C-alpha cells in the first residue's frame, strides 16, 4: 500500500496530536475519541480490517490480539512514548508514515523514542525479526 492510500483508525488511547498531524498531512483518520469514550479492542480491530485502516494506539493489548489470538489486522502502530519522550511523538509518527508507508499494511509497528520496529503478522514476511529494532528514526 502506498502513502496515498493509507487510512488510519485512532483508538481513544492515541494522543490526539497524532490525529491532528496526520489529518493535516492529508490522511483519512477516524478518531474513536470523537465518537465514544470506551471501545472494545476486538471490535476496533474488526472495524479497522473492514475499512482497511491501520490502527493507531498506545494500548499494548492490541499486541496480544494480533499475535497471541491471531486476529486479522490491517496493521497496528503501537506508540510507546514515556512522558519525557512525548515531545518527539508527532514527528516520529509522521516520519514513519512518510518513510515506511509501503511496509505498514498488515504489519505490527512499535514506535519508541528514536526506534521503530516493524514486524509482519505471524505467517507473513517479516521486515525485522520480532524483538529486534528494524531501524532507528
N, C-alpha and C positions, 0 to 999 in steps of 0.2 A: 504494500500500500504506500503510495507516495504522499508527500506532505499535504498536497491539496485535498486529499480525500480523508484525512484524519478527522475523526469526530470523537468527542470526549463526554463522559458522564462523571461528574464530580460528586462523590458522596458527601454527607454532611460533615465529615471529619476533615475534608480538604480545605486548606486555607483559601478563603475567598479571593485573596490577592492573585492566586494562581488562575482562578476562573476569569477574573477581570483581564489579566495579562494575555491569556490565550484568546479570549474574545477580541481584545484589541489587535491581536496579530491575525485576526480574520477566521479563527476556528469556530466551529459549531460546538458549544459547550453547554450541556444541560446540567444545571446545578440542583441537586436534590434539596439543598437547604432553602431554595426559593419556593419550594412546593410543600415540603413536610419537614418535621423535626426528627422523627425517628423512622428508620427504614430497616428492612430485613436484608441482610447481606446476600443471601441466596437469590432473592428477588431482584436485587440490583444487578448481580452478575447476569441473570437471565435477561433483564431489560437491556443491558449493555450488548449482549450477544444479538438479541432481536434487532437492535438499532445499529449494529456494527459500530459501537462506541468503545473506546479504551477507557477503562475505569481509573479515575484519579482518586487516591485515598491515602489516609495516614493510619488506617486500621489494619493491623497485622493479621487479623482473622482472614483476610482475603487470600493470604498465602496458603493457609490451611485449606480453604475452599478449592483453590485452583490445583494445588499439588496433592494433598492428602486425600481429598474426596474426589479428585479428578473432574471437577465441574468444568463444563465447557466455558471458554473465555475468549472474548475478542481482544483481550490484552488488559494488563493491570500495571499501573505505575504506582508503586508504594513509596510514599515520601517519608523518609526517616531523618528529620532535621530537628535536633535538640534546640532549646531556646537560644543559645548563643550562636547557632549556625543559621537561624532563620533569616538573617539579613540577605543571604545569598540564595534563598529558596526560589524566588520567582525567576531570577536569571538562570539558575540551574535547570529548571523545568523548561524554560524557553530554549536554552541551548540544546538540551537532549532532544526535544521535539524537532528542532531545526536540523541537527546533525545526525540523528539516529532514526528519522522518520520511517525509513523503509524496514527497520528492524522491530518496530513497536507492535505491529499487528500480531496478535496471538502470542505475545511474549509476556513474561513477568519481569518487570523492571523495578529495581530497588535503587532509589536515589538517596545518597547521603552526602554531606558536605564534602566536595572535592572528589566524589567517586560515583560511578554508575555501574550497576551490574545488570546485564540483560540475559535472561535465560528463557529459552523456548520451553513451551509446555512439555511435560513428560511425553515421550513418543515423537516429539518434533526434533528439528535440528537445533542444537544449542549454539549460541553465539559465544557463550562462555560457560564453562562447567559450573554447576551450582556451587555457591560458596566462594567463588573467585571473582574479584573485580575485573570487569571487562576493559574498562578504561577510566582514566582519571579525567575529569572535566574541569 
